[in-house]
Amino acid sequence: MFLALRELSFARGRFSLMGAVIALIAVLTVILSGLSSGLVNDGVSGLKSMPVSAFAFDEGTKTDNAFSRSVVEQEQVDAWSEQPGIEQATPMGSSMMNAITDDGTQVDIAVFGVAPDSFLAPDVSDGKQLGDIDGIVVSETMREDGVEIGTVLTLDRVDTELTVIGFTEGQATFGHVDVAYAPLGTWQLLAAGQAPAGKPTQQDLDRLDFDYSSVVALKYADGASVDLVAGDAAADTSSKTLAESFNASPGYEAETMTLSMIQVFLYAICALVVGAFFSVWTIQRKQEIAVLRAIGAPVRYLLRDGVTQAALLLVLFTAIGIGAGLGLGAAMPAGMPFALEGGPIAIAAMLTIILGLIGAVISIIRIARIDPLTALGGNR
């Protein structure tokens, strides 16, 4: 430990340059972590906020964008309701639509059709609960588009008018589009192509002969173990847990895999850079290490000393890089899907330190192979 601190002080220029590289890598890990969390929230926060255990899609539905592709019948919902361990099974509709606000602003919305009296009905932070035939509860983030309580959204091409009656608690987005929760009957009017121009009414619903929806939302009973395979066989569906259903969001899997691969390469670069630095540093210290070996310093002491240097360097400059990354993250523009979350950042910091230490240890092991006599010129 004494030797490690002395060398850090003596060669502070070299160690500072190496530390700056580590700090920059740590900054990048924070930025990538924030982008990854932000993209996840922007893509599936509407699903994450639902008290759902699993979704059942129609059998054979392609995974990508399955919420829009799948079509299930009421008989399939009923079949799931009878499965052991299922507390509730309720239909849910999903459609991407374009709309225009009162002031002519164009907005995109993901319309989720849910029964107002079901467990899917969203909690509201402002306004009133879902219930009115022409009323919708929209994501809190739509306030940024000038949407307020009472704003009327006119859907493109069909000219159906839906009135905003409430906002969700926090962000609710799907496929990077704000979610608008509508009564299931209203969504069915839209999906069947029977939605009238203007506001939909009870008479429109009474004339509707359309009992289809997109998926079956499942809620398990407390402590229950549900056999999804048996349920799928009974209902002719293909079910996924809530987390697995995220891949059914448009572009979700491709985005997350891309960012994950970038992070993997970043961690590998960290291990290689730190390992290369300590490899060169060990070679440059060969004579000093040989002297220490010659006067009786055990290999274990020298290895522990080198690892201590690497650990001090990694911990200190990773902390500096994390702090700088948090500062940059706080300055990100509002329109960017970016979210600083403690868990992913802590994991990124730990991986940076651990992989850097692994790279350093592999390089420092060469200390054990240094022959004091040869290093000091004893062969001459």
C-alpha positions in Angstrom: 0.0 0.0 0.0 2.9 2.3 0.9 4.6 1.7 -2.5 1.3 2.1 -4.4 0.7 5.5 -2.9 4.3 6.7 -3.5 4.1 5.7 -7.1 0.7 7.4 -7.5 2.3 10.6 -6.1 5.5 10.3 -8.1 3.9 9.5 -11.5 0.8 11.6 -11.0 1.0 12.9 -14.6 0.7 9.4 -16.1 -1.9 8.3 -13.6 -3.9 11.5 -14.1 -4.0 10.9 -17.9 -5.1 7.3 -17.3 -7.7 8.5 -14.8 -9.0 11.0 -17.3 -9.6 8.1 -19.8 -11.4 6.1 -17.1 -13.5 9.1 -16.2 -14.5 9.6 -19.8 -15.5 6.0 -20.1 -17.6 6.4 -16.9 -19.3 9.5 -18.4 -20.2 7.5 -21.5 -21.6 4.6 -19.3 -23.9 7.1 -17.5 -25.0 8.7 -20.8 -25.7 5.3 -22.4 -27.5 4.2 -19.2 -29.7 7.3 -19.3 -30.4 6.8 -23.0 -31.3 3.2 -22.5 -33.6 3.9 -19.5 -35.1 6.8 -21.4 -35.8 4.8 -24.5 -37.4 2.0 -22.4 -39.6 4.5 -20.6 -40.5 6.2 -23.9 -41.3 2.9 -25.5 -43.2 0.9 -22.9 -43.9 3.1 -19.8 -47.6 2.8 -20.6 -47.3 -1.0 -20.2 -45.0 -0.8 -17.2 -47.5 1.2 -15.3 -50.2 -1.3 -15.8 -51.1 -3.8 -12.9 -50.8 -6.6 -15.4 -49.2 -10.0 -14.9 -49.3 -11.2 -18.5 -50.8 -10.5 -21.9 -52.4 -13.2 -24.2 -52.1 -12.5 -27.9 -53.9 -14.4 -30.6 -52.1 -17.6 -31.6 -49.6 -17.1 -34.4 -49.3 -13.3 -34.0 -45.9 -12.0 -35.0 -44.0 -10.7 -32.0 -42.9 -7.4 -33.4 -45.7 -4.8 -33.0 -48.0 -7.7 -31.7 -50.3 -5.3 -29.9 -51.5 -3.9 -33.2 -51.4 -7.2 -35.1 -53.3 -9.4 -32.6 -57.1 -9.8 -32.7 -58.8 -11.8 -30.0 -62.5 -12.6 -29.5 -64.6 -12.5 -26.3 -64.6 -16.3 -26.2 -60.8 -16.3 -25.7 -61.2 -13.8 -22.9 -63.8 -16.0 -21.2 -61.5 -19.0 -21.6 -58.8 -17.2 -19.7 -61.2 -16.1 -17.0 -61.8 -19.8 -16.2 -58.1 -20.7 -15.8 -56.8 -21.6 -12.3 -54.9 -18.7 -10.6 -56.4 -16.0 -12.8 -58.0 -13.3 -10.7 -59.2 -11.2 -13.7 -59.0 -11.5 -17.5 -60.1 -8.4 -19.4 -59.9 -7.4 -23.1 -57.8 -4.5 -24.2 -57.5 -2.7 -27.5 -54.5 -1.0 -29.0 -54.2 1.3 -32.0 -51.9 4.0 -33.3 -53.7 7.1 -34.5 -53.1 10.6 -35.6 -55.1 13.5 -34.2 -55.4 17.3 -34.2 -55.9 19.4 -31.1 -58.2 22.5 -30.8 -55.5 24.8 -31.9 -54.4 22.8 -34.9 -51.4 21.0 -33.3 -50.8 17.6 -34.8 -50.3 14.8 -32.3 -49.8 11.1 -32.4 -51.5 8.9 -29.8 -51.6 5.2 -28.9 -55.2 4.6 -28.1 -55.6 1.9 -25.4 -59.2 0.7 -25.2 -59.9 -0.5 -21.6 -63.1 -1.2 -19.7 -63.6 1.7 -17.2 -64.5 -0.7 -14.4 -61.5 -3.1 -15.0 -58.1 -3.2 -13.3 -56.7 -1.6 -16.5 -58.4 1.7 -15.9 -55.6 4.3 -15.3 -55.1 6.3 -12.1 -55.3 10.0 -12.8 -53.2 12.8 -11.4 -55.6 15.5 -12.6 -59.2 15.4 -14.0 -61.6 12.6 -13.6 -61.6 8.8 -14.1 -62.2 7.1 -17.4 -66.0 6.6 -18.1 -67.4 9.1 -20.6 -68.0 7.6 -24.0 -66.1 10.4 -25.7 -63.7 11.0 -22.8 -60.0 10.0 -22.8 -57.3 10.0 -20.1 -54.0 10.9 -21.7 -50.3 10.8 -20.7 -49.0 13.5 -18.5 -46.4 14.3 -21.1 -49.0 15.5 -23.5 -49.1 18.8 -21.6 -45.9 19.7 -23.5 -48.1 19.7 -26.7 -50.4 22.2 -25.1 -53.1 19.6 -24.2 -55.2 20.5 -21.2 -58.4 19.2 -19.5 -61.2 19.8 -22.0 -59.0 19.8 -25.1 -60.7 18.0 -28.0 -58.7 15.7 -30.1 -60.1 15.2 -33.6 -58.9 11.9 -35.1 -57.5 12.1 -38.7 -59.7 10.7 -41.6 -62.6 9.7 -39.4 -63.1 13.1 -37.7 -64.2 11.5 -34.4 -63.8 13.9 -31.5 -62.5 12.7 -28.2 -62.3 15.1 -25.1 -59.4 14.9 -22.7 -60.9 14.4 -19.2 -57.8 13.5 -17.2 -54.0 13.0 -17.1 -52.2 9.9 -16.0 -49.8 9.8 -13.0 -46.5 10.4 -14.8 -45.4 9.3 -18.3 -47.5 6.8 -20.2 -46.1 6.1 -23.6 -46.1 3.2 -26.0 -43.8 2.9 -29.1 -42.6 6.5 -28.3 -46.1 7.8 -28.6 -48.3 9.2 -25.8 -51.0 6.9 -24.6 -54.7 7.9 -24.6 -56.9 5.6 -22.6 -60.4 5.3 -24.0 -63.4 3.2 -23.0 -63.2 -0.2 -24.7 -66.5 0.4 -26.5 -65.2 3.6 -28.0 -62.0 1.9 -29.2 -64.1 -0.9 -30.8 -66.1 1.8 -32.7 -62.8 3.0 -34.1 -61.4 -0.4 -34.8 -64.6 -1.5 -36.6 -64.6 1.6 -38.7 -68.0 2.6 -37.4 -66.9 5.7 -35.4 -69.0 8.7 -36.4 -67.8 12.2 -37.2 -68.0 14.3 -34.1 -68.5 12.8 -30.6 -69.5 9.1 -30.2 -72.7 8.5 -28.4 -74.5 5.6 -26.6 -76.6 5.1 -29.7 -73.5 4.4 -31.7 -72.4 1.8 -29.2 -75.8 0.2 -29.2 -75.6 -0.3 -33.0 -72.1 -1.8 -32.8 -71.7 -5.5 -33.5 -68.0 -6.0 -32.8 -66.8 -8.0 -29.8 -63.1 -8.1 -30.8 -60.1 -6.6 -29.0 -56.3 -6.7 -29.4 -55.2 -8.7 -26.4 -56.3 -10.3 -23.2 -54.8 -8.7 -20.1 -54.3 -11.1 -17.2 -54.0 -10.5 -13.5 -52.9 -13.3 -11.3 -54.4 -14.0 -7.9 -52.1 -13.2 -5.0 -49.5 -16.0 -4.7 -50.9 -18.0 -7.6 -48.8 -19.9 -10.0 -50.4 -19.8 -13.5 -49.8 -22.4 -16.2 -49.6 -20.1 -19.2 -49.1 -23.0 -21.6 -52.4 -24.7 -20.5 -54.2 -21.4 -20.7 -52.9 -20.8 -24.2 -54.1 -24.3 -25.3 -57.5 -23.6 -23.9 -57.9 -20.1 -25.4 -55.9 -20.6 -28.6 -53.6 -17.7 -27.6 -49.9 -17.0 -27.2 -49.2 -15.4 -23.8 -46.3 -13.4 -22.6 -45.4 -12.1 -19.1 -45.5 -8.3 -18.7 -41.7 -8.0 -19.1 -41.7 -10.3 -22.2 -44.5 -8.3 -23.8 -42.3 -5.2 -24.0 -40.7 -6.8 -27.1 -44.1 -6.5 -28.8 -43.8 -2.7 -28.7 -42.7 -1.2 -32.0 -38.9 -1.1 -32.3 -38.3 -1.9 -28.6 -36.2 -5.0 -29.1 -34.0 -3.5 -31.8 -33.4 -0.3 -29.8 -32.5 -2.0 -26.5 -30.3 -4.6 -28.2 -28.3 -1.9 -30.0 -27.7 0.1 -26.9 -26.8 -3.0 -24.9 -24.2 -4.0 -27.5 -22.7 -0.5 -27.4 -22.4 -0.8 -23.6 -20.8 -4.3 -23.9 -18.2 -2.9 -26.2 -17.6 0.1 -23.9 -17.0 -2.2 -20.9 -14.6 -4.3 -23.0 -12.7 -1.2 -24.1 -12.4 -0.2 -20.4 -10.9 -3.5 -19.5 -8.5 -3.4 -22.5 -7.4 0.2 -21.9 -6.8 -0.2 -18.1 -5.0 -3.5 -18.8 -2.8 -2.0 -21.5 -1.8 0.9 -19.2 -0.8 -1.4 -16.3 1.0 -3.7 -18.7 3.2 -0.9 -20.0 3.5 0.5 -16.4 4.7 -2.9 -15.2 7.3 -3.2 -18.0 8.6 0.3 -17.2 8.9 -0.6 -13.5 10.7 -3.9 -14.2 14.0 -2.8 -12.6 12.4 -1.4 -9.5 10.3 -4.6 -9.1 13.5 -6.7 -9.6 15.2 -4.8 -6.8 12.2 -5.4 -4.5 12.2 -9.1 -5.3 16.0 -9.2 -4.7 15.7 -7.8 -1.2 13.0 -10.2 -0.3 9.7 -8.7 -1.2 7.2 -11.5 -1.8 5.3 -11.8 -5.1 2.0 -11.6 -3.1 3.0 -8.2 -1.8 3.9 -6.8 -5.2 0.7 -8.2 -6.8 -1.4 -6.7 -4.0 0.4 -3.4 -4.4 -0.4 -3.3 -8.1 -4.0 -4.2 -7.7 -4.4 -1.5 -5.0 -3.1 1.1 -7.5 -5.6 0.0 -10.0 -8.4 -0.1 -7.5 -7.7 3.4 -6.2 -7.4 4.8 -9.8 -10.6 3.1 -10.9 -12.7 4.0 -7.9 -11.6 7.6 -7.8 -11.9 8.5 -11.4 -15.1 6.4 -12.0 -16.7 8.4 -9.2 -15.5 11.6 -10.9 -16.8 10.4 -14.3 -20.2 9.4 -12.8 -20.6 12.9 -11.2 -19.7 14.5 -14.5 -22.1 12.2 -16.4 -25.0 13.0 -13.9 -24.3 16.7 -14.6 -24.4 16.3 -18.3 -27.5 14.1 -18.0 -29.3 16.8 -16.1 -28.6 19.2 -18.9 -30.1 17.0 -21.6 -32.9 18.7 -23.7 -36.5 17.9 -22.6 -37.3 16.3 -25.9 -34.7 13.6 -25.7 -35.7 10.2 -24.2 -33.3 10.3 -21.3 -33.8 9.1 -17.7 -31.3 9.0 -14.9 -32.1 6.0 -12.7 -30.0 5.0 -9.7 -30.0 1.2 -10.3 -28.7 1.1 -13.9 -26.1 3.8 -13.1 -24.8 1.9 -10.0 -24.6 -1.3 -12.1 -22.7 0.5 -14.8 -20.2 2.0 -12.3 -19.6 -1.4 -10.7 -19.0 -3.1 -14.1 -16.6 -0.3 -15.0 -14.6 -0.9 -11.8 -14.7 -4.7 -11.9 -13.8 -5.1 -15.6 -11.1 -2.5 -15.2 -9.7 -4.5 -12.3 -9.8 -7.7 -14.3 -7.8 -6.1 -17.1 -5.3 -4.7 -14.6 -4.9 -8.0 -12.7 -4.2 -9.9 -16.0 -1.5 -7.3 -16.8 0.0 -7.2 -13.3 0.4 -11.0 -13.1 3.5 -10.6 -15.2 5.2 -9.3 -12.0 5.3 -12.9 -10.8 7.4 -13.9 -13.8 10.1 -11.2 -13.3 13.4 -12.9 -12.4 15.4 -10.6 -10.0 18.8 -11.8 -11.2 17.9 -11.5 -14.9 16.3 -8.1 -14.5 19.3 -6.7 -12.6 21.7 -7.8 -15.3 22.9 -11.0 -13.5 23.3 -12.8 -16.8 26.2 -10.5 -17.9 
